[in-house]
Amino acid sequence: MKLLAKFNILLILLFGVGLLFVSRLSRGFLEENAREQTLQQAKLMLSSARSTRDYTEQELDPLLETTPESTKRFLPQSIPFYAATVTFNHLRKDYPDYTYKEAALNPTNPRDRADQWEADIIDYFRNHPDKKQLVGERQTATGTSISLSQPITTNKSCLVCHGSAATAPPTEILTYGSANGFGWTLNEIIGAQIVSVPTAVAEGIASRLYHTLLIYISATFLATLAVIDLGLYFIVIRPVRRLAAIADLISNGDLDQPEFTYKGKDEIAEVTASFNRMYVSLKKAIQMLDR
């Protein structure tokens, strides 16, 4: 087997061991990083929904209350729950894997009523009022899902519509009835903002990054191997082959070959110098025998 082939086999074996080590080490890191990236995206979405709620409550609702239309029919656009949900539904066009719900234990709109797992989150916030955020996982029909939640706490403006049915706007009663969504108290945690996303999203991000990393590592190795092979060929193999060719001619009795020249101060130069001395000594010895 040629020297270059042996050298390449050794490098490939070393690369294989290194790639196995790096792949095992990086896989977990990339998965954790992708999960954090997914949660960070969910945090931005929650912040956007919270901003929409605040804008609706502080700017839009007071303005809509002054319109004649507000006395004729209930305007859901003035409700923070509605505004945040509708805004997020528009956002889902770009992020279809993410879902958002403002879940409440006793909502006016049945659409906002908490499912059992959402009620558990709300109960957690009610039992831990100092907690402002909760990250959890749950099993769904399509696989594991990550959720990021923040509590919804009532303020004075909430009690205008949800304090009691007797004082609620008539248009609200006409739209939703008087059975649900009342009895809220000031500073009560009545629900939670919940953003959910399948873990498959994070796994997909990690998988793409993982394969990209392997491709870059492999490409870097191949480029490095090519450079090393070229260097090995020109620095070692080609001079050795030329030296071997001259030695072969001399061994067949051709003593008219010039001395082999090689510039440098490395090991190849030392071998060349030793070979030339041996060649000169051999020619002198043969000349002495011929006399």
RAPE-V420065 format. One record per residue. N is the residue number from 0. RES is the residue in one small letter. PSI is psi in whole degrees, -180 to 180 (* if undefined). Layout:
# RAPE-V420065
N:RES:PSI, N:RES:PSI
This chain:
# RAPE-V420065
0:m:135, 1:k:154, 2:l:-42, 3:l:-40, 4:a:-43, 5:k:-42, 6:f:-41, 7:n:-41, 8:i:-42, 9:l:-45, 10:l:-40, 11:i:-40, 12:l:-44, 13:l:-41, 14:f:-41, 15:g:-44, 16:v:-44, 17:g:-40, 18:l:-39, 19:l:-43, 20:f:-47, 21:v:-40, 22:s:-41, 23:r:-40, 24:l:-40, 25:s:-27, 26:r:-51, 27:g:-40, 28:f:-44, 29:l:-37, 30:e:-43, 31:e:-40, 32:n:-40, 33:a:-38, 34:r:-44, 35:e:-37, 36:q:-41, 37:t:-43, 38:l:-36, 39:q:-39, 40:q:-40, 41:a:-38, 42:k:-42, 43:l:-38, 44:m:-40, 45:l:-40, 46:s:-39, 47:s:-43, 48:a:-40, 49:r:-40, 50:s:-39, 51:t:-41, 52:r:-47, 53:d:-42, 54:y:-43, 55:t:-44, 56:e:-41, 57:q:-30, 58:e:-49, 59:l:-45, 60:d:-48, 61:p:-33, 62:l:-43, 63:l:-29, 64:e:-22, 65:t:-6, 66:t:146, 67:p:-29, 68:e:-30, 69:s:-21, 70:t:-12, 71:k:-36, 72:r:160, 73:f:131, 74:l:101, 75:p:-20, 76:q:-17, 77:s:-3, 78:i:125, 79:p:-40, 80:f:-51, 81:y:-47, 82:a:-45, 83:a:-40, 84:t:-45, 85:v:-42, 86:t:-42, 87:f:-35, 88:n:-34, 89:h:-38, 90:l:-30, 91:r:-16, 92:k:-32, 93:d:-21, 94:y:71, 95:p:-19, 96:d:-18, 97:y:140, 98:t:152, 99:y:140, 100:k:137, 101:e:91, 102:a:138, 103:a:151, 104:l:-33, 105:n:72, 106:p:161, 107:t:-45, 108:n:122, 109:p:-25, 110:r:-28, 111:d:2, 112:r:136, 113:a:137, 114:d:177, 115:q:-45, 116:w:-31, 117:e:-37, 118:a:-35, 119:d:-39, 120:i:-45, 121:i:-43, 122:d:-36, 123:y:-46, 124:f:-36, 125:r:-35, 126:n:-17, 127:h:73, 128:p:-16, 129:d:-14, 130:k:131, 131:k:-2, 132:q:147, 133:l:129, 134:v:131, 135:g:170, 136:e:149, 137:r:157, 138:q:132, 139:t:179, 140:a:-24, 141:t:5, 142:g:-169, 143:t:142, 144:s:141, 145:i:140, 146:s:143, 147:l:125, 148:s:150, 149:q:145, 150:p:153, 151:i:119, 152:t:137, 153:t:154, 154:n:-173, 155:k:-38, 156:s:-29, 157:c:-35, 158:l:-15, 159:v:-41, 160:c:-22, 161:h:7, 162:g:-60, 163:s:155, 164:a:-28, 165:a:-32, 166:t:-1, 167:a:154, 168:p:135, 169:p:-36, 170:t:-30, 171:e:-43, 172:i:-41, 173:l:-34, 174:t:-46, 175:y:-10, 176:g:-179, 177:s:12, 178:a:-30, 179:n:156, 180:g:20, 181:f:168, 182:g:11, 183:w:150, 184:t:163, 185:l:137, 186:n:28, 187:e:139, 188:i:108, 189:i:-7, 190:g:-167, 191:a:144, 192:q:125, 193:i:122, 194:v:128, 195:s:147, 196:v:137, 197:p:144, 198:t:-18, 199:a:-27, 200:v:-49, 201:a:-40, 202:e:-37, 203:g:-41, 204:i:-46, 205:a:-40, 206:s:-42, 207:r:-43, 208:l:-38, 209:y:-48, 210:h:-36, 211:t:-42, 212:l:-45, 213:l:-38, 214:i:-45, 215:y:-41, 216:i:-44, 217:s:-42, 218:a:-41, 219:t:-41, 220:f:-45, 221:l:-41, 222:a:-42, 223:t:-42, 224:l:-40, 225:a:-43, 226:v:-43, 227:i:-42, 228:d:-43, 229:l:-45, 230:g:-43, 231:l:-38, 232:y:-49, 233:f:-31, 234:i:-34, 235:v:-58, 236:i:-48, 237:r:-47, 238:p:-39, 239:v:-40, 240:r:-42, 241:r:-41, 242:l:-40, 243:a:-37, 244:a:-43, 245:i:-42, 246:a:-36, 247:d:-41, 248:l:-43, 249:i:-39, 250:s:-22, 251:n:9, 252:g:2, 253:d:98, 254:l:13, 255:d:7, 256:q:140, 257:p:161, 258:e:145, 259:f:131, 260:t:136, 261:y:124, 262:k:135, 263:g:175, 264:k:24, 265:d:-170, 266:e:-34, 267:i:-39, 268:a:-38, 269:e:-42, 270:v:-41, 271:t:-44, 272:a:-42, 273:s:-40, 274:f:-43, 275:n:-40, 276:r:-41, 277:m:-39, 278:y:-44, 279:v:-43, 280:s:-38, 281:l:-44, 282:k:-41, 283:k:-40, 284:a:-41, 285:i:-39, 286:q:-39, 287:m:-37, 288:l:-35, 289:d:-26, 290:r:*
